[in-house]
Amino acid sequence: MLEPVDLGGDGWTLRLLGGWDDLPAGMPLPAVPPPAVPAQVPGTVHTDLMAAGLLADPHLGLQEAAAQWVGLLDWSWSRPLPAELAPQQGERVDLVLEGLDTVVTVRVGDEVVLRSESMHLAHRVDVTDALSRAAGEGPLVVDVRSAIRFARERRDALGDLPQDYEHPYNFVRKAAYSMGWDWGPTLSTAGVWRPVRLERWRTARLGEVLLRADLPPGSDVATVVVEPDVVVADGVDPAGLRVEVEVADADGVVVASTDAGGDAARVEVAVAAPRRWWPRGYGAPYRHRVTVRLRDADGGLLHEHVRHVGFRSVALDTTPDEIGRPFTLLVNDRPVFVLGANWIPRDSFLPRVTPDRLRASVGDALDAGMNLLRVWGGGVVEDDALLELCDEVGLMLWQDFPFACAAYPQDEGTVALVRAEAQDAVRRLVPHPSVVLFNGSNENELAASDWGWDVRAPGRPWGERLWEEVLPAVVHELAPQHPYIPSSPTSLDPQVHPNDPDHGATHQWDVWNRLDFTHYRDAVPRFAAEYGFQGPPGRSTFRRALGQDPVDWRSPLVRAHQKQAGGTERLNRNLAGHTAPPATYADWHLATSLNQAWALRTAVTHLRSWWPRSAGSVIWQLDDCWPVVSWSLVDGDGVRKPAWYAVRAAHAPRLVTVQPREAGLVAALVNDTDEEWAATLRLVRRHVDGRELATAVREVRVPARDVATVPVPVAVRSARRRREELVVASVDGLEGVVGGRDVWALVDQDALLLPAGRRTASVVVTGPGEADVVVEAQETMLDTVLLPDLVAPSARAESCLVTLFPGERHVFRVMGLGDADPTLLTGPEVLRCANEVTRAHG
């Protein structure tokens, strides 16, 4: 049997390799070059230096600027190779390196066994002979060049190509975000970032196994496809070996099996009418276990490969229609409205992202009612731990290849490297039923069209060969049943602008960058693959990261944690029409947090009300990689922003939402379930003092997976005192249920004559670290929020953004308080409502 030997852990040493004397003058530096320090693998140079006390945490305060020297130096990691690691007679030994960051030379003793220039590649190297010579004598050494300096050299050699950040990330095959983004710090990492091990074996082993669970659209017969890639020792005839493939259900019952000779290039197993894997909200994510075994001529087990797969068909409907070109995902032949978010790497230092952190982030997506994550192209192809989690819970994945927002070289060396990266990625991804779409690049087609590349690099190729030829060829070969698109946004038609809302997938950034969020309703995109609105992190997160509660949101400390040029000014400009100019930091934080929530609620409910014309909403972005003002729903410390709660409500399976149409206001009832919805709809015009001024009741039947729109009667939508009246839509039986009520203002929100929002509030302790906050409104309270992280950073409320009319009562359930005083939950900065930051109080 193949025997793995883990080489990770703390037995490594980090040393400075070179570049110290070439650092720029005036750059903040330590007084002396760092000495050799203990290192952790997997790890990064930054985390090793932090652990040694030689680098302050770059995520805190102003320390990012003081850490820039680290990414400009060359570094070396080494560990001893004890004599017992030497190969035994007749034994083969491979060195497996799952991830190297980025420009790397690997030596076993004095012998170079690998050179690599890609963070996105895994490597397997036969080190049998080198280890025989080095074990007990020389170390395993991983030398890493500065990726920044390497990229600059490549740019100078090949000629510059457009990109919009400080460092030429497009000239090195590294996660682009690590060199700085408009939500992330500039912390160019280096190191052995994924596991490293030896694998010892005799006779034969399975190689880079390709395993697929194919189920064509319209079929009820699945096929497990295995390409075992058997590797044999010298003198071994693969024809004398046997490959067994076994398919078992979730109870372990074998439902299909076959075997073949060890020289078989491909083995197939048919599975009739299998139980299917479904995405969240459409059925159970049922999985089967596939076991591939390699046996010797006597039946002895040499190697075993086990994967969980899901049988499901996937297709992308882009057939032109009377509007343009749809972009509708079909799973198991059923159209799915995609409710999702864009996924960025969870930390600046990827080895710190544990399975528990991934599970928490997946939980954030699931609890917000999402069914898809788009793994964005400026990061990495994520760990198997994330893929397994998404398979397990039915959360679909759209996978970008790692290209983003830049022109890329397409010389033969780059083409060969990208092809190898893609083959490695697709082989790893294709067994996972959660992976439903491959995308060649992020915004590269759009950039080539609109960002002036023809002026910045006239006549130069911009990488189109990569996502129009190289990447689709790999997907077609290894994952022929997966849809592929060349870029996002895309119209899928070279004659149509890549960001035309009537064709394909669009990115909607005009709203955040220059328009009020109500302009989300100006278009009905066929699929909104990227859009977002900024808000600050939780106040507890800022307090920890900045070392204090900021007095002024314009301070250098706050601006150091706002990475978009002009982002703070946009935050404040976008408050116009929605809140008064904030006078204090606490009011600024509340106003901008609410504005992010209102913006996303507006966008998502608009898109959902137009199903099936609009078939998807993928918000930018789910999480952050550090404490920052950004577009995220959940901040870098895991605090759910008010925007997260707004999105959860907008994602409700059954939703009532008031929407403007050409003929006037309508109530849209969205039924994203498999059962017809018989709804009693109540449309009420209410005074802000709580009085009901006009009422209409409608009985509505909404078919499964459909939307019904009901005109709001003139009597309800016509007000004598527009600044004092609201339209409220609700459905009987959904009182207090997320998505069951919507409130529409007849004027800009900051023009409403709202009362101060008087209420009574009490706290009931319900268990260790848990409490209920009981709020009863004495006056109308729009979007009441509880911010329990101000009491304990780990505290979380089950609900938020609750509108209460006089006499109505709501219970905010809070958990995670620890030893904090629960009576603080009713404090004036913890329990708040939107009334407190609007302009006018009547």
C-alpha positions in Angstrom: 0.0 0.0 0.0 1.1 3.6 -0.7 2.4 5.1 2.6 2.2 8.9 3.0 4.7 10.7 5.3 3.7 14.2 6.3 6.5 16.7 6.1 4.5 19.6 7.4 4.4 21.1 10.9 6.9 23.0 12.9 10.2 21.3 12.0 11.1 24.0 9.4 13.4 27.0 9.5 12.9 30.3 7.6 15.9 32.3 6.4 16.3 35.5 4.4 17.8 34.5 1.1 18.5 37.9 -0.6 17.3 41.3 -1.7 17.9 43.2 1.6 20.4 45.7 0.2 18.1 46.4 -2.8 15.1 47.6 -0.8 13.9 51.1 -1.8 15.2 54.0 0.1 12.8 55.4 2.7 10.8 52.2 3.0 9.9 51.4 6.7 12.3 48.5 7.7 13.4 46.6 10.8 16.7 47.9 12.2 18.5 44.8 11.0 17.8 42.0 8.6 15.7 39.3 10.2 17.6 36.2 11.6 16.7 32.6 10.8 13.5 31.7 12.7 11.3 28.6 13.2 8.7 28.2 10.5 5.4 26.4 10.1 4.4 24.5 6.9 1.9 25.0 5.4 2.5 28.7 6.1 3.7 32.0 4.7 6.7 34.3 5.3 4.4 36.8 7.1 2.9 34.4 9.5 6.4 32.9 10.3 7.8 36.4 11.0 4.8 37.3 13.1 5.1 34.2 15.2 8.8 35.0 15.8 7.9 38.6 16.9 9.7 40.2 14.0 6.6 41.6 12.2 3.5 43.3 13.6 0.2 42.0 12.3 -0.3 43.8 9.0 -4.1 43.6 9.5 -4.0 46.0 12.4 -3.8 49.7 12.5 -1.3 51.2 10.1 0.9 48.1 10.0 0.2 47.1 6.4 2.5 49.9 5.2 5.2 48.8 7.6 5.2 45.2 6.1 5.9 46.0 2.5 9.5 45.0 2.7 8.6 41.4 3.2 7.2 40.9 -0.3 10.3 42.4 -1.9 12.7 39.8 -0.5 13.7 36.2 -1.4 13.2 33.6 1.3 14.2 30.0 2.0 12.5 27.3 4.0 14.3 24.1 5.0 13.9 21.0 7.2 16.1 18.0 7.9 15.6 14.7 6.1 16.3 12.0 8.8 18.0 8.8 7.7 14.9 6.7 8.2 13.3 8.5 5.3 15.8 6.9 2.9 14.0 4.5 0.4 14.1 0.8 1.1 15.1 -1.8 -1.4 12.6 -1.8 -4.3 10.7 1.2 -2.9 9.8 4.3 -4.9 9.4 7.7 -3.1 7.5 10.7 -4.5 7.7 14.2 -3.1 4.2 15.8 -3.3 3.8 19.5 -2.9 0.2 20.6 -3.1 0.9 24.4 -3.3 4.0 26.5 -3.6 3.9 30.3 -3.5 5.1 31.1 -6.1 8.5 31.3 -7.9 10.2 28.4 -6.3 13.3 26.1 -6.5 13.1 22.8 -4.5 16.2 20.9 -3.5 16.7 17.5 -1.9 20.1 17.8 -0.4 22.2 19.6 -3.1 20.0 18.3 -6.0 17.4 20.5 -7.6 14.3 18.4 -8.1 11.8 21.1 -9.1 11.4 24.6 -10.4 8.0 26.2 -10.4 6.5 29.5 -11.4 2.9 29.0 -10.4 1.0 29.2 -7.1 -1.9 27.4 -8.8 -0.1 24.0 -9.5 0.3 20.9 -7.4 3.5 18.9 -8.0 4.6 15.3 -7.7 8.4 14.6 -8.1 10.1 11.2 -8.0 12.9 11.8 -5.4 13.9 8.1 -4.9 17.5 8.6 -6.0 17.9 12.1 -4.6 16.5 11.0 -1.2 18.8 8.0 -1.2 21.7 10.4 -1.4 20.4 13.1 0.9 18.6 11.3 3.8 20.5 11.8 7.0 22.8 14.2 5.3 21.2 17.1 3.5 17.9 19.0 4.0 14.8 19.6 2.0 15.0 23.2 0.8 12.4 25.4 -0.7 13.8 28.7 -2.1 11.3 31.4 -3.0 12.0 34.5 -5.0 10.1 37.7 -4.5 7.0 37.4 -6.7 6.9 41.2 -7.1 10.4 41.4 -8.4 9.9 38.4 -10.7 6.7 40.0 -12.1 8.5 43.2 -12.8 11.3 41.4 -14.6 8.7 39.5 -16.8 6.9 42.7 -17.6 10.2 44.4 -18.6 11.1 41.4 -20.8 7.7 40.9 -22.5 6.4 44.5 -22.6 3.9 46.1 -20.3 0.2 45.1 -20.4 -2.7 47.0 -18.7 -3.7 46.4 -15.1 -4.7 49.0 -12.5 -2.8 48.2 -9.3 0.7 49.0 -7.9 2.4 45.7 -8.8 2.2 43.9 -12.2 0.3 40.9 -10.9 -0.6 39.9 -14.4 3.0 38.8 -15.1 3.2 36.1 -12.4 0.9 33.1 -11.8 0.0 34.1 -8.3 -3.3 34.9 -6.5 -3.8 38.5 -7.8 -5.4 39.8 -4.6 -2.2 39.3 -2.6 -0.7 42.2 -4.4 -3.5 44.5 -3.4 -7.1 45.0 -4.4 -9.8 47.6 -3.8 -10.9 45.6 -0.7 -7.7 43.9 0.3 -4.2 44.8 1.6 -1.0 44.6 -0.4 0.7 41.7 1.3 2.6 39.6 -1.3 3.0 36.3 0.3 5.6 33.5 -0.1 6.0 30.0 1.2 4.8 26.4 1.1 1.1 27.3 1.3 -0.4 23.8 1.0 0.6 20.4 2.5 3.8 18.7 1.6 4.5 15.0 2.0 6.4 12.0 0.8 4.5 9.0 -0.7 6.3 5.7 -0.5 5.1 2.8 -2.7 6.1 -0.4 -4.4 5.0 -2.1 -7.6 2.4 0.4 -8.8 0.2 3.3 -7.7 -2.8 5.3 -9.1 -1.7 8.5 -10.7 -3.6 11.7 -11.3 -7.0 10.0 -11.3 -9.7 11.6 -13.3 -13.1 10.8 -11.9 -16.4 12.1 -13.2 -20.1 11.3 -12.5 -21.7 12.0 -15.8 -25.5 12.5 -16.2 -26.4 14.1 -19.5 -29.4 16.5 -19.6 -32.6 14.6 -20.3 -31.1 11.2 -19.3 -31.8 8.9 -16.4 -28.7 6.8 -16.8 -25.5 8.0 -15.2 -21.9 7.0 -15.9 -19.0 7.0 -13.6 -15.9 7.7 -15.7 -12.5 6.9 -14.3 -9.1 7.4 -15.9 -6.8 5.7 -13.4 -3.4 6.8 -14.8 -1.6 3.7 -13.3 2.1 4.3 -12.6 4.3 1.3 -12.4 7.8 0.6 -11.0 10.5 -0.6 -13.4 9.9 -4.1 -14.8 6.2 -4.2 -13.8 3.6 -5.0 -16.5 0.5 -2.9 -15.9 -1.6 -5.5 -17.8 -1.0 -7.9 -14.9 -2.7 -5.5 -12.5 -6.4 -4.9 -11.9 -8.4 -1.7 -11.5 -11.6 -2.0 -9.6 -14.3 0.7 -9.6 -17.2 0.4 -7.1 -20.1 2.8 -6.6 -22.0 2.7 -3.3 -25.0 4.7 -2.0 -25.0 6.7 1.2 -25.7 3.6 3.2 -22.7 1.8 1.8 -24.7 -0.5 -0.5 -22.9 -1.2 -3.7 -25.1 -0.2 -6.6 -22.6 -0.8 -9.5 -19.1 -2.0 -10.0 -16.6 -3.2 -12.7 -13.0 -4.0 -13.1 -10.3 -3.7 -15.8 -6.7 -4.4 -16.5 -4.1 -2.0 -15.1 -3.3 -0.8 -18.6 -6.9 0.5 -19.2 -6.8 4.2 -20.0 -10.5 4.5 -19.1 -13.0 2.6 -17.0 -16.8 3.3 -17.1 -19.6 2.1 -14.8 -23.2 2.7 -15.7 -25.7 3.5 -12.9 -29.3 3.3 -13.8 -31.8 5.8 -12.4 -29.5 7.0 -9.6 -30.8 9.2 -6.7 -29.8 12.7 -7.7 -27.8 15.5 -6.1 -29.9 18.7 -5.9 -28.9 22.2 -5.0 -30.2 23.9 -1.9 -33.9 24.6 -2.0 -34.6 22.0 -4.8 -34.0 18.7 -3.1 -31.5 16.7 -1.1 -27.8 16.9 -2.0 -27.5 13.1 -2.2 -24.1 11.7 -2.8 -22.6 8.3 -3.8 -19.2 7.0 -2.8 -16.9 5.9 -5.6 -13.9 3.7 -4.7 -11.1 3.0 -7.2 -8.7 0.2 -6.1 -5.5 -0.9 -7.7 -4.6 -4.6 -7.0 -1.5 -6.6 -7.9 -1.6 -10.0 -9.8 -2.4 -11.8 -6.5 -5.2 -9.5 -5.5 -3.2 -7.5 -3.0 -4.3 -3.9 -2.5 -1.7 -1.5 -3.8 -3.5 1.8 -3.7 -7.1 3.1 -3.1 -8.7 6.3 -4.2 -12.1 7.3 -2.6 -14.3 10.2 -3.6 -17.9 11.2 -3.0 -19.8 12.2 -6.1 -23.2 13.4 -6.9 -25.3 12.5 -10.0 -26.8 15.6 -11.5 -27.0 17.2 -14.9 -26.1 20.8 -15.4 -26.7 23.1 -18.4 -26.7 26.8 -19.2 -29.6 28.0 -21.3 -28.4 30.8 -23.5 -30.8 30.3 -26.4 -31.6 33.7 -27.9 -35.2 34.9 -27.3 -37.3 38.0 -28.0 -35.3 40.1 -25.4 -31.8 39.0 -26.2 -29.9 36.1 -24.7 -30.8 34.5 -21.4 -28.4 33.1 -18.9 -30.4 30.5 -17.0 -28.8 27.6 -15.0 -30.5 24.3 -15.3 -29.8 21.5 -12.8 -31.4 18.1 -13.5 -33.3 19.8 -16.3 -34.9 22.3 -14.0 -34.3 26.1 -14.2 -32.8 27.5 -11.0 -33.0 31.1 -9.9 -29.4 31.7 -8.6 -29.2 33.4 -5.2 -25.5 33.8 -4.4 -22.5 35.8 -3.6 -19.0 36.2 -4.8 -16.3 34.4 -2.8 -12.9 35.9 -2.2 -10.1 34.2 -0.2 -11.0 34.2 3.4 -7.6 35.6 4.7 -4.6 37.4 3.4 -2.6 34.4 4.6 -4.3 31.4 3.1 -2.8 28.7 5.4 -4.7 30.3 8.3 -8.0 29.4 6.7 -9.0 26.3 8.6 -11.9 23.9 7.8 -13.8 25.5 10.7 -13.5 28.9 9.2 -14.7 27.6 5.8 -17.6 25.9 7.5 -18.5 29.2 9.2 -18.5 31.0 5.9 -20.5 28.3 4.2 -22.9 28.6 7.1 -23.2 32.4 6.5 -24.1 31.7 2.9 -26.6 29.0 3.8 -28.2 31.0 6.6 -28.6 33.9 4.1 -30.6 31.6 1.8 -28.0 31.3 -0.9 -27.6 28.4 -3.3 -24.4 29.4 -5.1 -21.0 30.9 -4.5 -18.9 32.3 -7.3 -15.2 31.6 -6.6 -13.7 34.8 -8.1 -10.7 34.8 -10.4 -8.4 37.0 -8.4 -8.0 34.4 -5.8 -7.3 30.7 -5.9 -9.0 27.4 -6.8 -10.2 26.7 -3.3 -9.2 23.8 -1.0 -11.0 20.5 -1.1 -12.4 21.3 2.3 -14.6 24.0 0.8 -15.6 21.8 -2.2 -16.6 18.9 0.2 -18.7 21.3 2.3 -20.5 22.7 -0.7 -21.2 19.1 -2.0 -22.5 18.1 1.4 -25.0 21.0 1.8 -26.1 21.6 -1.8 -24.3 24.9 -2.3 -23.4 25.3 -6.0 -20.0 26.7 -7.1 -19.2 28.8 -10.1 -15.4 28.5 -10.6 -13.4 31.3 -12.2 -10.0 30.4 -13.5 -7.4 32.6 -11.9 -7.4 35.6 -14.1 -8.9 39.0 -13.2 -9.1 42.6 -14.4 -6.0 42.7 -16.5 -4.4 41.9 -19.9 -2.2 38.8 -19.6 0.7 37.6 -21.7 0.1 34.7 -24.0 3.6 33.6 -25.0 4.1 29.9 -25.4 5.6 29.5 -21.9 2.6 31.2 -20.3 0.2 29.1 -22.4 1.9 25.9 -21.3 1.8 26.9 -17.7 -1.8 27.9 -17.8 -2.8 24.7 -19.6 -1.1 22.7 -16.8 -2.8 24.8 -14.1 -6.2 24.3 -15.7 -5.7 20.5 -16.1 -4.7 20.3 -12.4 -7.7 22.4 -11.4 -10.4 20.6 -13.5 -9.2 17.2 -12.4 -9.6 18.2 -8.8 -12.9 20.0 -9.3 -14.8 17.8 -11.7 -15.8 15.0 -9.2 -17.7 17.6 -7.1 -21.4 18.0 -8.0 -21.4 21.5 -6.5 -19.2 22.8 -9.3 -21.7 23.8 -12.0 -19.9 26.4 -14.2 -16.4 27.2 -15.3 -15.5 30.8 -16.2 -12.3 31.8 -18.0 -11.7 35.2 -16.5 -13.1 38.1 -14.4 -13.9 41.3 -16.3 -11.2 40.8 -19.0 -13.6 40.9 -21.9 -15.2 44.0 -20.4 -11.8 45.6 -19.8 -10.7 45.0 -23.4 -13.9 46.7 -24.6 -14.1 49.6 -22.2 -10.9 50.3 -20.2 -8.8 51.8 -22.9 -6.5 48.8 -23.5 -6.3 49.7 -27.2 -4.6 52.9 -26.2 -2.5 51.6 -23.3 -1.2 48.6 -25.3 -2.1 49.2 -28.9 -2.0 46.1 -31.1 -1.0 43.8 -28.3 -2.7 40.5 -27.5 -4.4 40.8 -24.1 -4.7 37.1 -23.2 -7.8 36.2 -25.2 -6.1 33.1 -26.5 -6.1 31.8 -22.9 -9.9 32.0 -22.2 -11.1 31.6 -25.8 -8.9 28.6 -26.7 -6.7 27.1 -24.0 -9.1 26.9 -21.1 -12.2 25.8 -23.0 -10.2 23.1 -24.6 -9.2 21.7 -21.2 -12.8 21.9 -19.9 -14.1 20.2 -23.0 -11.5 17.4 -22.6 -11.8 16.7 -18.9 -15.3 18.0 -18.0 -17.3 17.9 -21.2 -20.7 18.2 -19.5 -19.8 21.4 -17.6 -20.8 24.8 -19.1 -17.9 27.2 -19.8 -18.0 30.9 -20.4 -14.9 32.9 -21.4 -15.4 35.8 -19.0 -17.8 37.5 -16.7 -19.5 39.7 -17.6 -20.2 38.2 -21.0 -22.9 38.7 -23.7 -21.8 35.4 -25.4 -21.9 37.3 -28.7 -18.9 39.2 -30.1 -21.3 41.6 -31.8 -22.9 42.6 -28.5 -21.3 44.6 -25.7 -20.1 42.2 -23.0 -22.1 44.0 -20.3 -25.4 44.4 -22.2 -28.1 43.6 -19.6 -30.3 41.9 -22.2 -27.6 39.4 -23.1 -25.8 36.9 -20.8 -24.3 37.8 -17.4 -23.7 41.4 -16.3 -21.7 43.3 -13.7 -23.5 46.3 -12.3 -21.0 48.7 -10.9 -22.4 52.0 -12.2 -24.8 52.2 -9.2 -22.2 52.0 -6.4 -19.6 54.1 -8.3 -21.8 57.0 -9.5 -25.6 56.5 -8.9 -28.2 56.2 -6.2 -29.0 52.7 -5.3 -32.6 53.1 -6.6 -31.1 52.9 -10.1 -30.6 49.2 -9.7 -34.2 49.1 -11.0 -33.2 50.9 -14.3 -32.4 47.6 -16.0 -33.5 44.0 -15.8 -30.3 42.0 -16.4 -30.7 38.4 -17.5 -28.2 37.4 -14.8 -26.5 39.8 -12.4 -23.1 38.1 -11.8 -21.6 40.9 -9.8 -22.8 44.0 -8.0 -22.4 45.4 -4.6 -22.6 48.3 -2.2 -20.1 49.2 0.5 -20.6 49.3 4.3 -18.3 49.4 7.3 -17.3 46.3 9.3 -18.9 45.7 12.7 -17.9 48.3 15.3 -16.3 45.6 17.4 -14.2 44.6 14.4 -13.0 48.1 13.8 -12.3 48.6 17.5 -10.1 45.5 17.5 -8.3 46.3 14.3 -7.7 50.0 14.9 -7.0 49.7 18.6 -9.8 52.2 19.4 -13.3 53.3 18.5 -12.6 56.0 15.8 -13.8 59.4 16.7 -13.8 60.5 13.0 -14.6 58.2 10.0 -12.2 60.4 7.9 -9.2 59.6 10.1 -6.0 58.1 8.6 -6.7 54.9 10.6 -10.1 54.4 9.0 -8.8 55.3 5.6 -6.1 52.7 5.9 -8.8 50.2 6.1 -10.7 51.5 3.0 -8.9 50.3 -0.1 -11.0 51.8 -2.9 -9.8 55.2 -4.0 -12.6 57.6 -3.1 -14.5 54.9 -1.3 -15.1 57.0 1.9 -16.4 59.9 -0.2 -18.8 57.5 -2.1 -20.1 56.1 1.2 -21.0 59.6 2.3 -22.3 60.8 -1.0 -24.6 57.7 -1.3 -26.4 58.7 1.9 -28.1 61.5 0.1 -31.8 60.9 -0.1 -31.7 58.2 2.6 -30.3 59.6 5.8 -29.2 62.9 7.3 -25.5 63.8 7.2 -24.2 61.9 10.3 -22.9 64.1 13.2 -21.1 61.3 15.1 -19.0 58.2 14.3 -21.8 56.0 15.8 -24.4 57.7 13.5 -22.0 57.4 10.5 -21.5 53.7 11.2 -25.3 53.1 11.5 -26.2 55.2 8.5 -23.7 53.6 6.1 -24.5 50.1 7.4 -28.2 50.7 6.8 -27.6 52.2 3.4 -25.7 49.1 2.3 -28.6 47.0 3.6 -31.2 49.1 1.8 -29.2 49.0 -1.5 -28.9 45.3 -1.5 -32.5 44.7 -0.5 -33.5 47.0 -3.4 -31.3 45.1 -5.9 -32.2 41.6 -4.9 -35.9 42.1 -4.6 -36.0 43.8 -8.0 -34.2 41.0 -9.7 -36.3 38.3 -8.1 -39.5 40.1 -9.0 -38.5 39.7 -12.7 -38.1 35.9 -12.8 -37.8 34.2 -15.3 -36.5 37.1 -17.4 -33.9 37.6 -14.7 -32.4 34.3 -13.6 -29.7 35.2 -11.0 -28.3 37.5 -8.4 -24.7 37.0 -7.3 -23.7 39.8 -4.8 -20.2 41.1 -4.4 -19.1 39.8 -1.8 -19.8 37.3 1.0 -16.7 37.7 3.3 -13.6 39.8 3.8 -10.0 38.7 4.1 -9.2 41.4 6.8 -10.9 44.2 8.8 -12.0 46.7 6.1 -14.7 48.9 4.8 -15.9 46.9 1.8 -18.8 45.4 -0.1 -18.9 42.3 2.1 -22.0 40.9 3.9 -19.9 39.4 6.7 -16.8 41.3 8.0 -13.3 40.0 8.4 -14.0 39.0 12.1 -17.1 37.1 11.1 -19.6 39.7 12.2 -22.8 39.7 10.1 -23.5 43.2 8.9 -27.1 44.5 8.7 -26.7 44.0 4.9 -26.4 40.2 5.6 -29.9 40.3 7.3 -31.3 42.3 4.4 -30.1 39.8 1.9 -31.4 36.9 4.0 -34.9 38.5 4.0 -34.7 39.3 0.2 -33.7 35.6 -0.4 -36.8 34.2 1.5 -38.3 31.3 -0.4 -41.7 33.1 -0.2 -41.3 36.8 -0.5 -43.6 39.8 -0.8 -42.0 43.0 -2.1 -43.4 46.3 -3.4 -41.9 47.2 -6.7 -42.4 50.1 -9.2 -43.7 49.3 -12.6 -44.6 51.6 -15.6 -48.3 51.6 -14.6 -47.6 52.2 -10.9 -46.7 50.2 -7.8 -47.2 46.5 -7.6 -46.8 43.9 -4.9 -44.7 41.0 -6.3 -45.2 37.6 -4.6 -42.2 35.4 -5.3 -42.7 31.7 -4.7 -39.4 29.8 -5.0 -40.8 26.6 -3.7 -42.2 23.4 -5.3 -45.7 24.0 -3.9 -48.4 26.5 -5.1 -48.8 29.4 -2.7 -52.3 30.5 -1.9 -51.8 33.9 -0.3 -54.0 36.5 1.3 -52.3 39.7 0.4 -52.9 42.8 2.5 -52.0 46.2 1.1 -52.3 49.1 3.6 -51.5 52.8 3.6 -50.4 53.7 7.1 -49.6 57.0 8.7 -46.2 57.1 10.5 -48.2 57.4 13.8 -49.5 53.9 13.1 -53.0 54.6 11.8 -54.3 52.6 8.9 -55.6 55.0 6.3 -56.6 52.7 3.4 -56.7 48.9 3.0 -57.1 46.4 0.2 -57.1 42.6 0.5 -56.4 40.3 -2.5 -56.5 36.5 -2.7 -53.5 35.5 -4.9 -52.4 32.1 -6.1 -48.8 31.9 -7.1 -47.7 28.7 -9.0 -44.6 26.8 -7.9 -41.3 28.5 -8.9 -43.1 31.6 -10.2 -43.9 35.2 -9.5 -47.3 37.0 -9.3 -47.6 40.7 -9.4 -50.7 42.5 -8.0 -51.3 46.2 -8.7 -51.4 48.4 -5.6 -54.8 50.1 -5.7 -54.9 53.8 -6.2 -56.6 54.3 -2.8 -53.6 52.7 -1.2 -50.8 54.3 -3.1 -52.2 57.8 -3.3 -51.4 59.9 -0.2 -52.4 63.4 0.9 -49.4 63.7 3.1 -46.7 61.7 1.3 -44.0 62.6 3.9 -46.1 61.0 6.6 -47.5 57.9 4.9 -46.2 54.5 4.0 -47.4 51.6 1.9 -47.2 48.2 3.7 -47.6 44.9 1.9 -48.0 41.7 4.0 -49.3 38.2 3.6 -51.5 36.5 6.2 -49.7 33.7 8.0 -46.2 35.2 7.4 -46.4 37.8 10.2 -43.0 37.9 11.8 -41.5 35.6 9.1 -38.5 36.8 7.1 -39.8 38.1 3.8 -43.4 38.3 4.9 -43.8 42.1 5.0 -42.5 45.0 3.0 -42.7 48.8 3.6 -42.6 51.3 0.8 -41.9 55.0 1.3 -43.7 57.4 -1.0 -40.9 60.0 -0.8 -37.1 59.7 -0.3 -36.5 58.2 3.1 -34.7 61.2 4.4 -37.8 63.3 3.7 -40.1 61.2 5.8 -41.5 62.9 8.9 -40.7 60.1 11.2 -41.1 60.1 15.0 -38.1 59.6 17.1 -38.8 55.9 17.5 -39.7 55.7 21.2 -39.9 52.1 22.6 -39.6 50.0 25.7 -37.0 47.3 25.9 -36.2 44.6 28.4 -33.7 41.7 28.6 -34.6 38.2 29.6 -31.6 35.8 30.2 -32.5 32.5 28.5 -29.3 30.5 29.1 -25.5 30.8 29.5 -24.4 33.5 27.1 -27.9 33.8 25.7 -30.7 36.4 26.1 -33.8 37.8 24.6 -34.2 41.5 24.0 -38.0 42.3 24.0 -38.8 45.5 22.2 -42.2 47.1 22.1 -42.7 50.1 19.8 -44.5 53.2 21.2 -43.9 54.9 17.9 -43.2 53.6 14.4 -39.6 52.3 14.2 -38.3 51.6 10.7 -35.6 48.9 10.4 -34.8 48.3 14.1 -31.4 46.9 14.5 -29.6 45.2 17.4 -25.8 45.4 17.4 -24.8 42.9 20.0 -21.1 42.8 18.9 -20.7 46.1 20.8 -21.5 44.1 24.0 -19.4 41.0 23.1 -17.6 40.6 19.7 -18.8 37.0 19.5 -22.5 37.8 20.1 -25.0 37.5 17.3 -28.7 38.3 17.0 -31.1 36.1 15.1 -32.9 39.0 13.6 -32.3 42.6 12.4 -33.9 45.3 10.3 -37.3 44.8 11.9 -40.0 47.5 11.3 -42.4 48.0 14.1 -45.6 50.0 14.3 -47.0 51.3 17.5 -48.0 48.5 19.8 -46.0 45.9 17.9 -43.5 43.7 19.7 -40.4 41.8 18.6 -38.0 39.5 20.4 -34.4 39.7 19.4 -32.7 36.4 20.3 -29.0 36.8 21.1 -26.4 34.1 21.5 -22.6 34.1 22.0 -22.6 36.7 24.8 -20.1 34.7 26.9 -19.6 36.5 30.3 -20.7 39.9 29.0 -23.5 41.8 30.8 -26.7 41.1 28.9 -28.4 44.3 30.3 -26.1 46.3 28.0 -28.1 45.0 25.0 -30.6 47.8 25.4 -28.0 50.5 25.4 -28.5 53.6 23.2 -25.8 52.6 20.7 -26.7 48.9 20.7 -30.5 49.0 20.1 -31.2 51.5 17.3 -33.6 52.2 14.4 -33.4 54.0 11.1 -35.5 56.9 12.5 -32.4 58.0 14.4 -30.4 58.8 11.3 -33.1 60.2 9.0 -33.2 63.9 8.5 -36.6 64.9 9.8 -38.5 64.0 12.9 -42.2 65.0 13.0 
